[in-house]
Amino acid sequence: MTYILNKQQIALRNEIIDFSHSELNEGVEDRDRNETFDRALWKKCGDLKLQGLCIPEEYGGKGLGFENMVIALEALGYGCTDNGLSFSIGAHLLACTIPIWKYGSEIQKREYLPILCDGSWIATNAITERKSGSDVFKMSTITSKAKNGYILNGEKCYCTNAPVADLAVVYAMTNEQKGALGGVSGFVLEKKYFEASEKIEKMGLRTALMGNVTFKNTEIPNSKLIGKEGGGTVQFTKSMMWERVGLSAIHIGTLQRLLDEVVVFVKERKIANQSIINHQSIGHKLADIKTKIEAGKLLIAKAAFLIENNLKANIAASMAKLYVSELYKNASSNILQIYGASGYIKNKDIARSFRDAAASTLYSGTSEIQKNLILRSL
Ligand SMILES: Cc1cc2nc3c(=O)[nH]c(=O)nc-3n(C[C@H](O)[C@H](O)[C@H](O)COP(=O)(O)OP(=O)(O)OC[C@H]3O[C@@H](n4cnc5c(N)ncnc54)[C@H](O)[C@@H]3O)c2cc1C
């Protein structure tokens, strides 16, 4: 397990933090206010292969192992104050690009991975439906057989990147009788196969656009199936495992940034000639957050180690996700409290991050769902 970074890992971390500072952070306030996704920034990230961190170089990726990918994502979370952009990259990489690499056919990999890794294309992962919610495999997006493929009908909701997506990784019911046990299949579909809604306005992560994805008697050829028919449950479960660890790494990086910023603030902010860091109630909050960040890093490192070594990692991933997302939400609230009114001002990093953090206990499986999974393993 990676406790202490080696020279190459430090260089990787520094490269991404420096890139974020110089290329990604300018204008974040306006993008957040206007709910703008900036495709030029996406392409810049693609030039660094951020969208393909762990994809092998032969498919156009950066070729990192899972543990090094997590270090890179943590650096992105730390350096990039546009949390929506980091989240977009995470959703694209962890729930779309990696599943195509792991389960797609050679033709699909050659066709899609290079353009997904270099920032030419944007992907959305589409599984959630309004009726089934957290019980994802109770989906009603369903296929019927066509001559050389399938006819797809249904609507997916809350899909990150959907309004700007060139490609969707979609899960649909191909055999209702089998249900989750072999009746769900994954498909990789270009834009011509789906209709994406306008962006859905939301309270946080406003630079990551969210939308619905609809299929109306859409004919899709067999070649769009990912892996075997009925393989969707395993593919989606694995993709959530990668996503839970990868997004947690981004969040822990963001939290470390928020902590570093507030430490500067509490030393400078004086009330009655006293720095507020001298109030034990404030200092202890910061000590608690620092300790919990370290604990979160260890949970992430363990899950990443298990994944990299092909060991069972689902529960470790759920524990990392549960712990880090709850920490992100609660600690950003505590940090906001320390700033007083100056933190509540529109477009302060902490004000934005507080709104962004609120979603982290919802996506990629809510905290309650993570607890159900952890409990089931006991
Ligand atoms: C910012 C954001 C980005 C997202 N991106 C995507 C995406 O890219 N693709 C995609 O497909 N989806 C995406 N989602 C949707 C997300 O996966 C769902 O919101 C999530 O799975 C929960 O579903 P729901 O919102 O319908 O809540 P519900 O399932 O209706 O849950 C409501 C409440 O009930 C609780 N609950 C439900 N079932 C149980 C249970 N069995 N035990 C205990 N408690 C339970 C939940 O924890 C929650 O508190 C995104 C959501 C957000 C907020």
The ligand as a Gaussian input file, in Angstrom:
#p B3LYP/6-31G(d) Opt

LIG

0 1
 C      -24.580000      15.136000      -8.751000
 C      -25.168000      13.825000      -9.153000
 C      -24.626000      13.151000     -10.233000
 C      -25.188000      11.956000     -10.666000
 N      -24.665000      11.332000     -11.781000
 C      -25.248000      10.214000     -12.270000
 C      -24.773000       9.604000     -13.477000
 O      -23.801000      10.046000     -14.087000
 N      -25.444000       8.528000     -13.952000
 C      -26.501000       8.007000     -13.321000
 O      -27.057000       7.024000     -13.822000
 N      -26.959000       8.539000     -12.154000
 C      -26.379000       9.637000     -11.618000
 N      -26.833000      10.210000     -10.457000
 C      -27.973000       9.632000      -9.767000
 C      -27.578000       8.916000      -8.485000
 O      -26.896000       7.736000      -8.785000
 C      -28.850000       8.699000      -7.675000
 O      -29.257000       9.983000      -7.203000
 C      -28.686000       7.757000      -6.521000
 O      -28.455000       6.454000      -6.983000
 C      -29.913000       7.747000      -5.594000
 O      -31.088000       7.587000      -6.312000
 P      -32.281000       8.616000      -6.070000
 O      -31.717000       9.978000      -6.186000
 O      -33.399000       8.244000      -6.950000
 O      -32.691000       8.426000      -4.544000
 P      -33.684000       7.323000      -3.944000
 O      -33.250000       5.969000      -4.345000
 O      -35.070000       7.735000      -4.205000
 O      -33.378000       7.466000      -2.396000
 C      -33.992000       8.460000      -1.563000
 C      -33.481000       8.229000      -0.146000
 O      -33.863000       6.907000       0.303000
 C      -32.702000       6.171000       0.681000
 N      -32.836000       4.767000       0.306000
 C      -33.246000       4.264000      -0.901000
 N      -33.189000       2.918000      -0.888000
 C      -32.766000       2.551000       0.344000
 C      -32.495000       1.307000       0.982000
 N      -32.654000       0.143000       0.351000
 N      -32.026000       1.321000       2.266000
 C      -31.863000       2.508000       2.934000
 N      -32.094000       3.710000       2.375000
 C      -32.533000       3.730000       1.113000
 C      -31.557000       6.826000      -0.080000
 O      -30.316000       6.570000       0.535000
 C      -31.965000       8.296000      -0.052000
 O      -31.575000       8.869000       1.158000
 C      -26.289000      11.398000      -9.980000
 C      -26.807000      12.067000      -8.850000
 C      -26.255000      13.253000      -8.437000
 C      -26.835000      13.957000      -7.244000

